[in-house]
Each structure stands twice: as structure tokens, then as C-alpha cells.
């Protein structure tokens, strides 16, 4: 019967081409607008570490001297707290993280010096976050201990400096120090930059930066202290200006710690370890609030920092409101179309067609309109994403339609059309055969 109903639907759509075009256009425009914004939302709010995010945790303690006992821990830690927790080796893997910007040049390369974004971390960073390498390797725990002058550079930086060739063994100069390249990343674009999320809930501009390209240089945290001195990006400081000159002892928050814990028992054990550490530091007089600790997993930490830009969320809401308006128009057009065929429906009912059969026939026609609208919506979604890629936002180049969202476009279009066709189909199925036959 479905094939028969589909044939009737196509014949009906051909008889009323102008009305069909209006309904298809209404659905296509609504689907195009909603799927464009929904695709961007999907790309920005997805799990950056599928299958592993539940094992990655972000511990925090409160080293500040704030008098408020209910104040939240700072988004990053002071040097001593972060290094103490890292040095205990209580996790399956763990990585210290701090960032800076340093002047970079490559001897023998005819390019002027440039400011490079540098991520300083420890050796577990690469296996813990599944960072891909095209050439060479990452550094080892021994390099962390020996403060080795080594670095891994990004694929983009390697392309700019060395034309994409294997640059392992070559040297770059960071600030006033020569650093040997031991690895080159494969193209890598985590979305968002989950490993360096801090303060997003306080600043919309900071939130947008979570979707920028990764840092250009990765080097050992210990080495960076020799190379950069105190030129690190600091989240916040408290205390006297004089005390802030040496970050390793300064009352400043600037170091993050990520840990990997592979089962629930280890998670519970590490929470106790962090709480015990904070209590111990309070007993020593270094912490004021020894009970102010927190440890979230990766996705909880992203949600806490409002990583998805609020304007994107607003656009999704507005786009689906527009889709609702388009569906209301489609309901009216379908109702007019079906009721105009009351005579035809009355004859079918008189010949023995049940109300359910008429209802199904009308829904098949509505679904066919939805499928055609989905095709138009897919084309408009591609156009919308093309326009997004030309916007001056850091996540613009991430906008693309993957297979899942491609299928979702047609599924949403058909579902929307079927919902729009429910009331008109119900009205059409209740046509009284005798009354309609008298008017023929």
C-alpha cells in the first residue's frame, strides 16, 4: 500500500505545483536555518575525547587567602600545589600544563622572528590526550627530569618554517635559547581545546579562544621555566607585587593539572588524596580553606566553564523558533490542500476506504513533501555553513556537515512534515462521504 500511496502523493503534488513549491520551500528554509545552527552547536559541544573523557579529571585546590569560606577554587593552581600533586604520581597518567608566548625564529630559515604560542607540559600529555605525531616522538619522563632543551612543534608551524618536511633534529630559537625539535604533530584540532580551559564562564571572548588552533610549540614544563623565566600566562594573583616576581613561589594561580584515572576506585582514591593534601596544607598554615577542593571529569569541566559560546545557543533557539513558524505555515497549506480534495476523499470513502487509509495516504504525501524539503534544507545548510566559515570567529573553519548531521537533516525534515501533516490528515480522514457525494 505504501507504494500506491506514494504514487498518489506524487500525482497530487504534480497537480498543484505552486502550492507544492510553497510547502517545500517553507520546510527547506526552516530546516536550512535550524540545521546550520544545530550543526555548529554539535561541532562545538561534542565530546573531544570520545570513549576516554570519563577517565580524565581536573583536580583543584584553593591556595588563596580569600576570607570567603564558600568561594570556588581558582580554575588553575599555584606552582607548589600543582607540582606537589603531580610529583605524588597517584594517577595512571598526569600532566602539568602552563602556557606562554615567546619570540621564535629558526636558524637558516629566511623568515622574520614571530611570536609563538607555547604550551609547556609533561611527557604524559601526549599519550593521555592521544596527540598524533607525523614525525619523530614526544619527550620522555627522563627529559622532564633533566630539563632537556627539546620541543614538539605543530603541523602548521612545520609547514611555515620547513615547508612540511621532516624537521626532526633541527633547531628553533625560543626567546634566547636554542631548542631541538624531536617531534612534529600530525594535523590535530581538538574542539574545544579541552586541556587548556579556564575562566570561560567569566568571559565570552575567552570562550571563543577555546576553538582556536592548538599551540605551535610544545615543550617540557621544567625546560620552559629555564627558557621563559617568569613569562607565563597567569590566571590570577593575590598578595604583594614584590612576591609575584618569581612565579614558582608567588601567590599566583597559573599551572593546571590533568590526571587519568581508569576506574571508579582510583577516582575515589584520588579525591581523598586531594582532600587530604589540602587539609595537610591548611594544618601547615599555607591554605586558609583546606576543605575547598573539587575534581570534575572532562565533560563536567567543559560544562562548568560554559565552553559553548552563548550566541551559538541563542542562534539554535531562534532557528528552531523560525522552523516552528515555517511548520505552522505548512500546516495551513496542507489543510487547504487536503480539504480542497474533499470530493475525491468522499468517493474513496464511499468505495470502502477506511479513515485510517485516508489518514495514511495524507501522511505519506506530507512525508514526501518533507523529503523534498529535506533536500532543499540540505542545500541551504551547506550554504549556511559556507557562510559561517567566512565569519570572523575562531571556530569558523570547523563548520562542516558530517554524516550524522546529514542524516539528521532529512530525518528532521520528514519528521517536521509528518507533524505538520497530522492535523490536516486527521481532518481529511473525517470527511463525511455522503455529504461530499451530494455536492458532486
C-alpha positions, -999 to +999 in steps of 0.1 A: +000+000+000+028+024+007+039+023-030+003+031-040+000+060-016+034+073-028+022+072-064-010+091-053+011+116-034+034+123-064+004+128-087-012+152-062+020+172-059+023+175-097-012+188-100-006+217-076+030+227-084+028+262-070+013+250-037+038+222-035+067+246-042+055+268-013+053+240+012+087+225+001+103+260+003+088+266+038+102+234+051+136+238+033+141+273+047+132+262+082+154+231+080+183+250+065+183+276+093+179+252+121+204+226+108+230+252+101+229+264+137+224+229+151+255+216+132+276+244+146+263+236+181+270+199+175+306+206+165+313+229+194+296+209+221+307+173+212+330+151+233+366+160+224+378+126+237+352+100+229+354+069+250+381+084+273+366+117+287+351+098+317+387+088+327+402+123+325+399+145+356+407+181+366+416+184+403+415+218+421+425+232+455+422+266+470+456+282+479+442+317+481+438+337+513+403+347+505+382+353+536+351+338+520+348+301+530+323+294+502+344+308+474+351+285+445+387+272+439+406+290+412+404+275+378+442+267+380+466+261+408+497+278+422+530+262+412+537+244+445+502+228+448+502+216+412+538+202+414+531+185+447+501+167+434+519+158+402+550+146+420+530+121+441+522+100+410+489+089+423+472+087+389+476+064+359+488+094+339+491+130+348+502+162+330+511+197+343+501+225+319+510+261+316+511+284+286+532+313+274+541+333+243+578+335+232+597+350+203+606+323+179+629+321+149+645+292+130+682+295+122+688+290+084+652+299+076+646+331+058+617+343+079+615+371+104+611+363+141+575+357+152+556+353+185+547+317+190+521+303+214+539+277+236+523+250+257+545+237+285+536+203+298+549+170+309+555+138+290+522+121+298+503+148+279+508+131+245+496+095+253+469+108+278+453+130+252+461+108+221+480+135+204+491+123+169+526+127+157+537+128+120+574+128+125+596+118+155+584+113+190+574+131+221+598+136+250+602+111+279+599+114+317+637+115+317+636+147+296+613+162+322+637+154+349+668+165+330+652+197+318+661+188+282+660+215+256+636+197+233+603+206+217+574+192+196+561+216+170+527+218+153+520+208+118+511+244+108+544+257+122+563+230+105+547+239+072+556+276+076+592+271+087+602+240+069+577+235+041+562+204+057+594+184+055+607+162+084+622+188+107+632+164+135+667+172+146+666+209+135+667+238+159+644+267+167+653+296+190+628+304+217+635+338+233+673+334+239+676+296+239+681+270+212+657+241+214+660+209+194+629+196+175+622+160+184+587+156+170+561+172+146+524+168+152+501+154+126+472+178+118+454+180+151+424+202+160+407+193+193+374+210+196+374+226+220+410+229+234+398+210+264+432+207+280+435+244+285+400+255+295+399+281+323+378+311+330+354+306+301+323+312+323+337+347+331+344+359+296+327+353+262+359+363+245+379+337+264+352+311+255+358+318+218+395+312+222+388+276+231+382+268+195+414+283+181+441+261+166+464+244+191+497+259+203+526+260+178+553+247+202+550+221+230+580+218+254+587+203+288+573+222+317+607+220+335+626+233+305+602+261+299+610+276+333+646+279+322+637+293+288+608+316+296+617+326+332+585+341+346+569+349+313+540+326+317+503+334+313+490+339+348+453+333+357+453+355+388+475+366+417+469+376+453+494+392+477+521+418+472+536+429+439+571+421+451+561+385+458+549+380+422+583+384+406+591+347+410+562+325+398+575+293+414+570+309+449+545+336+440+509+337+453+496+332+418+475+306+400+490+297+366+495+259+365+468+233+356+469+196+363+451+168+344+450+133+356+439+100+341+421+076+364+410+043+348+384+030+373+360+042+399+382+030+428+411+052+416+387+082+412+375+079+448+411+073+460+424+104+442+395+126+455+406+115+491+442+122+482+434+158+470+413+164+501+440+151+524+466+172+507+445+204+511+438+196+548+476+190+553+484+223+537+459+241+560+474+225+590+508+238+578+493+273+576+497+276+538+459+272+530+431+291+546+404+268+532+415+232+534+381+218+526+376+238+494+386+212+468+369+200+436+376+174+409+355+172+377+357+149+348+364+164+313+328+169+302+318+183+336+347+208+334+337+219+299+301+224+310+312+243+342+332+267+321+303+273+296+326+264+267+299+266+240+295+303+231+262+317+243+255+333+210+255+299+193+230+286+218+208+316+212+210+311+174+199+275+178+168+286+198+159+313+173+164+290+143+141+263+157+116+290+166+117+300+129+113+263+119+082+262+141+068+293+122+075+275+089+057+244+101+027+265+111+025+278+075+029+243+062+000+231+084-022+258+069-012+249+033-017+212+039-050+218+054-062+238+025-048+213+000-064+182+017-098+199+023-099+210-013-099+174-022-129+166-001-148+153-030-121+129-041-117+117-005-155+113-002-155+090-032-127+069-018-146+066+015-178+056-003-159+029-022-148+013+010-116+031+021-113+034+058-105+066+078-071+050+086-063+045+049-072+081+041-051+093+071-021+072+059-024+085+024-023+121+036+007+114+058+026+098+030+020+129+010+032+151+039+062+129+043+070+132+006+069+170+009+092+167+039+117+146+019+117+172-008+120+199+018+149+180+034+168+180+000+163+218-002+172+221+035+204+202+030+215+225+002+206+256+023+225+240+052+256+237+030+252+273+020+247+284+057+279+265+068+298+281+039+288+315+052+297+305+088+332+296+075+336+331+063+327+347+096+355+363+118+352+337+146+378+312+156+356+282+152+346+292+116+368+266+099+353+238+120+319+242+103+312+212+082+284+187+077+293+152+089+274+120+080+254+121+112+241+156+107+235+149+070+211+121+080+196+142+108+188+169+082+165+146+063+151+129+094+142+163+109+126+174+076+104+143+073+095+143+110+086+180+108+064+175+077+047+145+093+040+165+125+027+194+103+005+169+084-011+153+114-040+178+119-047+182+082-046+144+077-069+139+106-094+165+093-093+149+058-099+114+072-131+127+089-147+139+057-183+126+055-188+106+023-225+111+019-223+149+022-195+151-003-213+128-029-243+151-028-222+180-039-207+161-069 
